[in-house]
Amino acid sequence: MTEDTRLDPPSLEIAGPRATIRLHRSRHRNRIEPGDIVRILEHLDTVDANRDLRVLVLAASGPAFSAGFHLGGFAEDKEAAARAPGFDAMVDRFEAVRIPTICRLQGGVYGGSTDLALTADFRIGVTGMEMFMPAARLGVHYYPGGLRRYVSRLGLNTAKRLFLTAEKLGAEELLRIGYLTHLVAPQDLDAAVDRLAGTLAAMAPLAVQGMKQALNEIGHGALDVAACNERARICKESADIQEGLAAFREKRTPVFRGA
């Protein structure tokens, strides 16, 4: 190994109700190494344990968002490989994080990072970016969770188009098929992320977090109705709903405390 790929691990930044996980290996298009999987999982546990957080942003340094998982990483860093769960476990964990998530896509999205971004609740991209899934070109059979997620979020025909042809798509087409939820000019990206993060942070946290879980379960065809009803009951009896109704009557902005 010519350089230590353990350098520049993903960082966690917390500012008020917002957390940001940031990839820093821009010289390798922010490819994800085995040790990064461990670090990101630790960051997600920290986020879930902090009840003051309301929104999580996934971001990256440099011109590309991420080249995805480094397939040679397990051979190059055997110590980290022995400790690291699979890439798919990290992606599933990011999808299941308690608070709403935004993926800040300032550039190209490739390989496994296309699925990582797809787990976010919102994906804000920029004109000029591109995405492609090269699994078929590399001879890689993708893991079941990623295949299921592509179908549930983008539809069967689009999933086949992306996986079976390794077609590269530009920003406008990514918006059209629903891969991007927002598309802005590069100079407007941070303002768009800030606006959406602020909107999400201002919503009633018990309702937002409960509905996020239910919507993801519905997307995977696995809604836990009893758990959903219980979360709805808790919201109905919470201070959040009292504050929301009071603010509506008083024509003011609500201030939610959450759990």
Disulfide bonds with the S-S distance in Angstrom:
none
